[in-house]
Amino acid sequence: MSGTTNKFSVFTMTRIAALTALSAVLFLTVEIPIVAFYKLDFSNLPALLGAFAMGPLPALIILVLKTGIHLLIKGLGSTIGIGDLADLIMSVAFVLPAALIYSRNKNRKSALVGMATGTLCTIVVGVLVNWLVLIPAYMAAYHMDINAIVGMATKTLPFVDTEWKLLLFVTAPFNLLKGIVISLITFLIYKPLSPILHMKTRQ
C-alpha cells in the first residue's frame, strides 16, 4: 500500500511540475493586447487541465507556483507584486469553481457547467479586484490619477470615460472573453490529452 501511495504521489507531483512549468512559460511569453492595459494570456489553461485531471488542490498548487515563478523572474516591480496577487485571486476564482463542480460528476456537461460558473465568478471577482486593488495600485505605482487610467481605454472605446464604465464595459467583458477562450480550448484538447494526463507508470 505504501509503495502504491508513493508512486501515485510522485506521479501527481510530476504532473503538477510539468503543468506548472507550462503555465509559467505561457504567463511569461504569450500575451495578446486587448484594450488599455488588459492583455489576454493562456497561463490558466494548464491549471484548468490539472484541475480536471487531478482535482482542486493540485490546480491551486499550479496557480500558486506559477505566480511564484513569475515573481522570481520578473521581480516585484513598481506595484510590489500587487499585479501578480490580483492575477492569482482572479485565476483561483476561475479554476476552483470549475474544479469543484467537475470533481462531483466527471463528464462533459459537468465540465461545461464548471467552466461557465468559473467564468461568471472571475467576472465578478475581476471587477472587484480591479476596483479595490489593481487600479489603485497602478495609480500609486505610476503616479497616475483615475482619469489617466480611464483614458487608456478611451483611446479605443471613446464612450468609456469613467471608472465604472471601465469596469463594466472593459474589465467585465475582458474576463468574459478570457474565460470563454480558456474554456473552449480546454474543452477541445482535454479529451485528446486525457490519456497523457492520467497515464500511470507501470507497477
PyMOL commands that set and color helices and strands:
alter all, ss='L'
color gray80, all
select helices_A, chain A and resi 2-29+44-54+56-74+82-104+108-141+146-154+163-198
alter helices_A, ss='H'
color red, helices_A
select strands_A, chain A and resi 32-35+38-40
alter strands_A, ss='S'
color yellow, strands_A
deselect
rebuild
show_as cartoon
